[in-house]
Every structure is written in structure tokens, then in C-alpha cells.
Amino acid sequence: MTNRPGRDHIRILMRNGVLVLFLLILCNFLGLCSEWPDCKFQCRAGDVSVGRVWLGDSTSGEIYSCQPQSRVEAYLWVQFDNNANSPRYAVILLADIYINGELRQSLYDSGLCVMDSIPPKSSITLPVYSMSYNCGDDVRLSRLVLSWETSRGTTCSDAARKCANRNTKCYGGSDTEIVVVSPLVADFEFEGSGCPGIAYYFSAEVHGGKKPYAFHWDFGDGSASDEENPSHRFAATGSYQVKLSVSDSSGTTVIAGKSVSVRSCRCGIEGSDTACTGRNETYSAMLGDVSWESLIWMIDGREVGPGGAVDERTLDVDWSHYGVGQHSLELIAGLSGSGGIIEAARCNMTVRVIESPIATFSMVV
């Protein structure tokens, strides 16, 4: 008995079909069949890598500092390192350039061939993009892929822009993101009541440079702090020149300064410091000409509830509810801040409460 030729032919076709299907799956999985530059890069080679990326001038010198939001013409410089023992050729850079989270430029259109060759065990720095930069902007390279060829003599002009040639001879990948080293920029914000003796809160805003940062505050009244976000109380009224000095790990130092005005915020309570049970006493806030946003009365550390205050500047108290003895009457004045109402002034008095005297009389006959 012999097999029919038709069945053998079918078996051969099925085997070939399975093989073709397997090759197609493998091809797509490895990215060999993808269209450049949308390759499924499998970058495990460490032949060529990116050492560092920074904003510099036309001669590669770093722009160490600049005024916040000032406009600067800059170049995006990249250090390329060849870690192999032989040259690598036709080095192509793919990346998206983002500024403050918005795409400024994509190098994925065809890829930027940055050099014909890079010698073994060497580093080369090159500008890859020129840009107008606002000091303090955040600059990043996303989806960074660096690919190359090993065929001797290959140059940028005849580079094979094919996934099959480059999807494993590469560095980086779709998840690779590099923060560009930008000029050191310092600024600060502050919030406070504007009153003596009440805390001001200072917050440093630093961008660029090389971390870690060192901070030094000069509050203009002989006081200083090395905290990043300190608080400070000015003892007297006046205008104070506050300065923030920030240094990065490279030794670059920048200084930001602002004027802080402290005004008189008088706070007092007018009323009797002796009271009797069974009788109401009225107390008035003495606050000068400041337009306060909030006034809170407190007795013995607790805010006076509904029915206690006639209006915010006066308070009627029936001391029978608090009993005989000494009690603390306190007034807290507040002003609006970015986070809501902040305490600006506080004053208090001690009230001695005694029993109401019982009237007696006698008759003489």
C-alpha cells in the first residue's frame, strides 16, 4: 500500500505553513518586521551609551545660572560613550524632547544620525538641538534610543535605517527618560500676616543645577536659617530684605532676594478683669486699623460657641457658665493667605470670677 501523492503534498504545505506562521510571530515579537523607526527595540547591548545631557552654549560650556523665566538661547548637548573595544558606526539618536511636559520636538521622524563613527573606549560630546529656553523650565528626553552598526566603514549617509539591523544594537528604550541638566535657578515665596511676632513661612523654589542643594536664608534682621522651607518671626515693624542663597553639588551658587514689610498689628481686649457670677460682662477687641478677615474669641482654650458673641469685635459673657476662679479670655485675629485664614495677632487677659455678693440689711429699732 502506498501513500497518495496528494496527501504528502498537503502535509508538506501544512508543515511549511506552521513554519511560516512561527517565523512571522517571531519576526513581529522581535520587531524585525516593523517599519523604522517604530521598532520593538530590545536594547540589551551596552556598547554605546548616553553619559549625560545638559543645556549649554555654542561651545558646550554649561549655562550655570540665569534669572527665573528669563529667555536664553541654548543648545542641547549629549555625551556619547563607546564602552566597546572597537569602533561603532552610524550612530542614530531617537528621542522626544519635552519642555514642561509638552512635546517640543521629536527625533522619531527619521532619526538623527549624530556621528559616522565613535572610536573604542572614548567619549564624544555633540549638540543635538538648539532651542529658546525660559530659565526654570523642565527639559526631558523621553523614549530615548541610541542605535549603531558594527559594519566597518558604514556612515550616516549609507546607514541602514531598518529594524532588523538595529533593534538589538541599541541603548535605551520606550521607557527611558533623561532629565536634562539645566541652569541653576532659585526663587522663593513667602506668606505671613505682616505683623510683628507672628510667623512668616518661606518656601524655596529651585530648578536645574546638580542635586543635592544647600540652602541659606538671611532674613535681614540678623537672623538666618539653613532649612529649605523655614519659618521666621520678625520682632519689630519695618522693611526687611530677605535673601536666599542656593548652592548645588558642582559649587554653583545663586541668590534670590525679596522685600518683606512688617506693619504694626495692635491687639488688645478692653473690659473688666474681675467679674461676678450671674452677671454679663462685655469685652471689646482693640485692633487698630487693620482689616481683619477673621476674629475668634476663646475662653479657657475653647472657642466661644453660638450665642456667645454679639459680633466679632465684641463679646458678651455670662461667667456663671464657667464658675468661680481664674479664666483665660483670648482673641485670635486672622488674615487671608493662599492656604486660607492664617493667624496674624493674638492677645489675652485673665479674668477673675467671684460669687455675686448677697445683699443683706438690718433694722435698728
LINTAFEN-V980830 format. One record per residue. N is the residue number from 0. PSI is psi in whole degrees, -180 to 180 (* if undefined). OMEGA is omega in radians with two decimals (NA if undefined). D_CENTER is the distance of its C-alpha to the mean C-alpha in whole Angstrom. Layout:
N	PSI	OMEGA	D_CENTER
N	PSI	OMEGA	D_CENTER
This chain:
0	133	-3.11	83
1	150	3.10	80
2	147	3.10	77
3	142	3.13	76
4	-33	-3.10	75
5	-40	3.13	73
6	-40	3.09	71
7	-41	3.14	70
8	-40	3.12	68
9	-43	3.14	66
10	-41	3.14	65
11	-44	3.12	64
12	-40	-3.14	62
13	-43	3.13	60
14	-43	3.12	60
15	-38	3.12	58
16	-42	3.09	56
17	-42	3.14	55
18	-43	3.12	54
19	-43	3.13	53
20	-43	3.12	50
21	-42	3.14	49
22	-37	3.10	48
23	-43	3.11	47
24	-46	3.14	44
25	-40	-3.13	44
26	-44	3.14	43
27	-38	-3.13	40
28	-41	-3.13	39
29	-8	3.13	38
30	11	-3.09	38
31	-24	-3.11	41
32	1	-3.11	42
33	159	3.12	39
34	133	3.09	38
35	138	0.07	36
36	16	-3.11	34
37	56	3.14	33
38	153	3.01	34
39	78	-3.01	33
40	132	3.05	32
41	75	-2.97	33
42	94	3.08	31
43	-8	3.14	33
44	144	3.12	34
45	23	-3.07	33
46	-57	-3.13	35
47	138	-3.10	32
48	170	3.08	28
49	120	-3.12	25
50	-56	3.13	25
51	160	-3.14	22
52	133	-3.10	20
53	163	3.03	19
54	128	-3.12	20
55	-177	3.10	23
56	-168	-3.06	26
57	-13	-3.12	29
58	13	3.13	30
59	-5	3.11	28
60	137	-3.13	26
61	146	2.97	23
62	103	-2.94	21
63	-34	-3.11	20
64	160	3.08	19
65	165	-3.12	19
66	140	-3.12	18
67	130	3.09	15
68	10	3.03	16
69	150	-3.07	19
70	128	-3.12	21
71	136	3.01	22
72	123	-3.02	24
73	165	3.08	23
74	143	3.08	24
75	109	-3.10	22
76	142	3.13	24
77	136	3.03	25
78	121	3.11	27
79	131	-3.10	29
80	125	3.01	31
81	111	-3.10	34
82	-5	-3.08	35
83	168	-3.13	38
84	6	3.11	42
85	163	-3.10	43
86	158	2.98	41
87	148	-2.92	39
88	156	3.06	40
89	63	-3.08	38
90	120	-3.07	35
91	132	3.12	33
92	130	3.00	29
93	133	3.12	28
94	157	2.97	24
95	132	-3.13	22
96	118	-3.13	20
97	138	3.02	16
98	120	-3.09	15
99	41	3.06	12
100	-1	3.14	13
101	138	-3.12	16
102	121	3.11	19
103	-41	-3.09	21
104	139	3.05	24
105	134	3.08	25
106	14	-3.10	27
107	-4	-3.13	29
108	-52	3.08	32
109	-9	-3.10	34
110	140	-3.12	32
111	112	3.08	32
112	110	-2.97	34
113	-23	3.12	33
114	149	3.10	36
115	-38	-3.14	40
116	157	3.05	39
117	124	-3.07	38
118	160	3.14	40
119	146	3.07	40
120	47	-3.10	38
121	166	3.07	36
122	137	3.13	33
123	133	3.09	32
124	135	-3.08	29
125	146	3.00	30
126	134	-3.11	28
127	-11	-3.09	27
128	139	3.05	26
129	146	-3.00	26
130	157	2.94	23
131	130	-2.96	22
132	131	3.01	19
133	121	-3.09	17
134	128	-3.10	15
135	-11	3.10	11
136	149	3.09	12
137	122	-3.11	10
138	131	-3.12	14
139	151	2.97	15
140	121	-3.13	18
141	158	-3.12	19
142	41	-3.06	22
143	126	3.05	23
144	129	3.07	27
145	121	-3.11	29
146	162	-3.06	33
147	175	3.04	36
148	158	-3.13	40
149	-6	-3.14	42
150	121	-3.09	46
151	134	3.06	47
152	-6	3.11	47
153	133	-3.13	44
154	177	3.14	43
155	-34	-3.08	40
156	-29	3.14	43
157	23	3.12	45
158	139	3.11	41
159	103	3.10	42
160	72	-3.13	39
161	141	-3.13	40
162	-36	-3.11	38
163	-28	-3.12	41
164	-24	-2.89	41
165	-6	-2.99	37
166	-13	3.05	36
167	-20	3.10	36
168	72	-3.00	36
169	168	3.11	32
170	140	3.10	29
171	-146	-3.11	26
172	-179	-3.08	26
173	-22	-3.13	24
174	2	-3.09	21
175	123	3.11	21
176	135	-3.13	17
177	127	3.05	17
178	124	-3.09	14
179	132	3.08	15
180	117	-3.08	16
181	170	-3.12	15
182	146	3.09	16
183	124	-3.12	14
184	133	3.14	13
185	142	3.05	13
186	173	3.07	13
187	158	3.04	13
188	156	3.08	14
189	158	-3.13	16
190	136	3.13	18
191	171	-3.07	22
192	-25	-3.02	25
193	14	-3.08	27
194	147	3.08	29
195	144	3.04	31
196	-5	3.12	30
197	138	-3.00	27
198	137	2.88	24
199	146	-3.14	21
200	124	-3.08	17
201	140	-3.11	15
202	119	-3.13	11
203	142	3.05	10
204	110	-3.04	8
205	136	3.09	8
206	152	3.03	9
207	-162	-3.10	11
208	-160	-3.11	14
209	115	3.12	15
210	157	0.04	13
211	162	3.14	14
212	153	2.99	14
213	136	-3.05	16
214	144	3.01	16
215	124	3.14	19
216	136	2.99	20
217	112	-3.03	23
218	-1	3.06	24
219	4	3.11	27
220	19	-3.12	29
221	-4	3.14	30
222	155	-3.11	27
223	167	3.10	24
224	148	3.07	21
225	14	3.08	19
226	159	3.11	17
227	-44	-3.09	13
228	79	-3.05	13
229	170	2.92	17
230	155	-3.10	19
231	144	3.09	23
232	123	3.06	26
233	131	-3.01	28
234	-26	-3.04	32
235	164	3.09	33
236	159	3.11	33
237	-177	3.10	32
238	125	-3.06	30
239	132	3.08	27
240	105	-3.11	25
241	132	-3.14	22
242	138	3.05	21
243	124	3.05	18
244	129	3.13	18
245	129	3.08	16
246	141	3.08	18
247	-178	-3.03	16
248	-14	3.10	19
249	-8	-3.12	21
250	0	3.09	22
251	137	3.14	20
252	134	3.05	20
253	154	-3.09	18
254	134	3.04	19
255	141	-3.11	18
256	147	3.08	20
257	157	3.12	21
258	135	3.11	24
259	123	3.14	24
260	130	3.12	27
261	123	-3.07	29
262	171	3.12	32
263	126	3.12	35
264	77	-3.08	34
265	136	3.11	38
266	127	3.11	38
267	163	3.12	41
268	125	3.12	43
269	128	3.13	47
270	172	-3.08	49
271	137	3.10	52
272	7	3.03	51
273	131	-3.09	54
274	160	3.12	55
275	147	3.05	57
276	148	3.11	57
277	6	3.14	58
278	133	3.13	57
279	143	3.02	54
280	143	3.13	52
281	134	-3.14	50
282	143	-3.09	47
283	143	3.09	45
284	131	3.07	42
285	101	-2.93	42
286	8	3.12	39
287	-149	-3.01	40
288	7	-3.12	38
289	138	3.09	35
290	92	-3.08	34
291	144	3.11	32
292	-24	-3.07	31
293	138	3.03	32
294	126	-3.11	34
295	126	3.07	35
296	140	3.12	38
297	142	3.05	38
298	123	-3.13	42
299	40	3.06	41
300	2	3.14	38
301	137	3.14	38
302	137	3.13	37
303	130	-3.06	40
304	-176	3.14	41
305	140	3.14	42
306	-13	-3.13	46
307	-39	-3.03	45
308	131	3.03	44
309	-48	2.90	46
310	-179	-3.01	43
311	-29	-3.08	40
312	-10	3.09	41
313	155	-3.11	44
314	127	3.01	45
315	129	-3.10	48
316	128	2.96	49
317	103	-3.02	52
318	-6	3.07	52
319	-28	-3.12	54
320	-13	-3.04	51
321	-17	3.04	50
322	168	-3.14	53
323	143	3.12	54
324	-168	-3.14	53
325	136	-3.11	50
326	148	3.12	47
327	123	3.05	43
328	124	-3.00	42
329	146	3.09	39
330	127	3.13	37
331	123	-3.14	33
332	137	-3.08	32
333	155	3.07	29
334	160	-3.11	27
335	138	3.02	24
336	177	-3.10	21
337	-27	3.13	17
338	12	-3.11	18
339	-155	-3.14	21
340	131	3.08	24
341	148	-3.13	24
342	132	-3.13	27
343	-31	-3.13	28
344	150	-3.13	32
345	131	3.08	34
346	157	-3.09	38
347	165	3.03	40
348	154	3.09	44
349	128	-3.12	46
350	127	3.09	49
351	121	-3.10	52
352	130	3.12	54
353	165	3.09	57
354	142	3.07	60
355	134	-3.14	62
356	144	3.09	65
357	123	-3.12	68
358	133	3.08	71
359	155	3.06	74
360	158	3.12	78
361	153	3.13	81
362	136	3.08	85
363	120	-3.13	87
364	*	NA	91
